[in-house]
Amino acid sequence: MIDLANPVVVAAGCGGTGRELDALGALDGIGAFTTRSLTLNARTGGPVPRFAETPSGLVHSTGLPGPGLEIFLATELPWLVARGMRVVVSVTGASVAEHAEVARRLAQAPGVRGIEVDLAVPDARAHGLLDVREPFHAANVVAAVVREAQDLPVLAKVRSDVLRVAESARVVTDAGAVAVVVGGPQAAALPDGRPAGLSGPAVLPLALRCVTEVRAALPGVPVVGCGGITTTADARSFLDAGAVAVQVGAALLHDPTTAARIAADLAGGPS
Ligand SMILES: Cc1cc2nc3c(=O)[nH]c(=O)nc-3n(C[C@H](O)[C@H](O)[C@H](O)COP(=O)(O)O)c2cc1C
C-alpha cells in the first residue's frame, strides 16, 4: 500500500490540478492527492453538458479531459511534488498498451508515490476508452501496468458493481495490485440519455457495501473506500468497515475544503 500522511485522500478527477484547491487551503493536511485520470495524449473531453445535479448527487460524463502525459509531467506533477503532496497518478487509456506506456513513463518520473488504474469509468465506451467491465479485462490492464511500474505500488480502482466487486478485487490483486479502490461512480445516464456516472451521497451505501464485500472475501487486501463521503462521520463508517483510507470526490465541488476538514477531524481523535 502507499505510504499516506493520513487516511483522507482527494479522489481522482475531483481536485483539478491541485492548484485550484491549494488556493483555498484545501490541500492542507490531506493524506494524498490523486490526479485526474491521465492518458498518453491530450483529450478534450466529451460534449457538453457534462453534468447534471440530482437531489442526491452529481451525474457526470466528462470524457476525462486532460493535458496528456508530457504536459502533466512537465507542469502539474512538479508543482504537486514541490507542494509536498504525496501524489498518486490515475491512469486510463484506449488500450492495454497505452496504459502500459503511461505506467512506464510514470515509473521514471520523480515524486510519483503510486499509480491508480482507473477501471471504473461507467461511460468508457462512449469516450473511446478501453471497456474493462469484465474482471478478466481489468486484470489484463493491471498486469500490464504492474509490469511497467517497476517499484511503484499500483492500486486498482474497480467497478462498483456491488455483487461482483469482490471478484474484481480478487483478479486485480492476483494481477499484482497492492490495494483496491472501491465504490467509485455508479453507471447512470444524463437527462438526455447519454451514459454517465453517478457520484455523491446517493452512492455512499453502495460504496460501503462494496467495502464490506471485499473485506469479507479478501481480508488481507487493503481497501480504499470511495463514494459519497461528505462528512467525518461518513469517512468513519468506511474506516470502521475496514477501509485503510477513504477518498473524497464530488463533495469537493461544493466545498473544496471537505477532505482537509475531515482529515483534521480524524486527527483530532474519536468524536
Ligand atoms: C467531476 C468528476 C470527475 C471525475 N474524474 C475522475 C477521473 O478522472 N478518474 C477517476 O478514476 N475517477 C473520476 N471521478 C470519480 C471519483 O474519483 C469518485 O470515484 C466518484 O465520484 C465517487 O466518489 P464521490 O461520491 O466522493 O465523488 C470523477 C468524479 C467526478 C464527480
The ligand as a Tripos MOL2 file, in Angstrom:
@<TRIPOS>MOLECULE
LIG
   31    33     1     0     0
SMALL
NO_CHARGES

@<TRIPOS>ATOM
      1 C1        -16.3410   15.6580  -11.9710 C.3       1 LIG1
      2 C2        -15.7890   14.2980  -11.7010 C.ar      1 LIG1
      3 C3        -14.6530   13.8760  -12.3700 C.ar      1 LIG1
      4 C4        -14.1170   12.6110  -12.1170 C.ar      1 LIG1
      5 N1        -12.9790   12.2280  -12.7820 N.ar      1 LIG1
      6 C5        -12.4200   11.0300  -12.4920 C.ar      1 LIG1
      7 C6        -11.2000   10.6390  -13.0960 C.ar      1 LIG1
      8 O1        -10.5670   11.3620  -13.8870 O.2       1 LIG1
      9 N2        -10.7150    9.4060  -12.7720 N.ar      1 LIG1
     10 C7        -11.3330    8.5710  -11.8670 C.ar      1 LIG1
     11 O2        -10.8190    7.4780  -11.5800 O.2       1 LIG1
     12 N3        -12.4800    8.9410  -11.2580 N.ar      1 LIG1
     13 C8        -13.0230   10.1290  -11.5580 C.ar      1 LIG1
     14 N4        -14.1750   10.5100  -10.9200 N.ar      1 LIG1
     15 C9        -14.7750    9.6130   -9.9030 C.3       1 LIG1
     16 C10       -14.3090    9.9900   -8.4840 C.3       1 LIG1
     17 O3        -12.9150    9.8490   -8.3400 O.3       1 LIG1
     18 C11       -15.0090    9.1140   -7.4270 C.3       1 LIG1
     19 O4        -14.5740    7.7780   -7.5580 O.3       1 LIG1
     20 C12       -16.5140    9.1080   -7.5420 C.3       1 LIG1
     21 O5        -17.0000   10.3910   -7.8960 O.3       1 LIG1
     22 C13       -17.2170    8.6170   -6.2650 C.3       1 LIG1
     23 O6        -16.8260    9.3670   -5.1440 O.3       1 LIG1
     24 P1        -17.6360   10.6830   -4.6560 P.3       1 LIG1
     25 O7        -19.0570   10.2830   -4.4830 O.co2     1 LIG1
     26 O8        -16.9530   11.1030   -3.3940 O.co2     1 LIG1
     27 O9        -17.4720   11.6730   -5.7660 O.co2     1 LIG1
     28 C14       -14.7420   11.7530  -11.1740 C.ar      1 LIG1
     29 C15       -15.8910   12.1930  -10.4980 C.ar      1 LIG1
     30 C16       -16.4110   13.4450  -10.7520 C.ar      1 LIG1
     31 C17       -17.6210   13.8870   -9.9900 C.3       1 LIG1
@<TRIPOS>BOND
     1     1     2 1
     2     2     3 ar
     3     2    30 ar
     4     3     4 ar
     5     4     5 ar
     6     4    28 ar
     7     5     6 ar
     8     6     7 ar
     9     6    13 1
    10     7     8 2
    11     7     9 ar
    12     9    10 ar
    13    10    11 2
    14    10    12 ar
    15    12    13 ar
    16    13    14 ar
    17    14    15 1
    18    14    28 ar
    19    15    16 1
    20    16    17 1
    21    16    18 1
    22    18    19 1
    23    18    20 1
    24    20    21 1
    25    20    22 1
    26    22    23 1
    27    23    24 1
    28    24    25 2
    29    24    26 1
    30    24    27 1
    31    28    29 ar
    32    29    30 ar
    33    30    31 1
@<TRIPOS>SUBSTRUCTURE
     1 LIG1         1 GROUP 0 **** ****
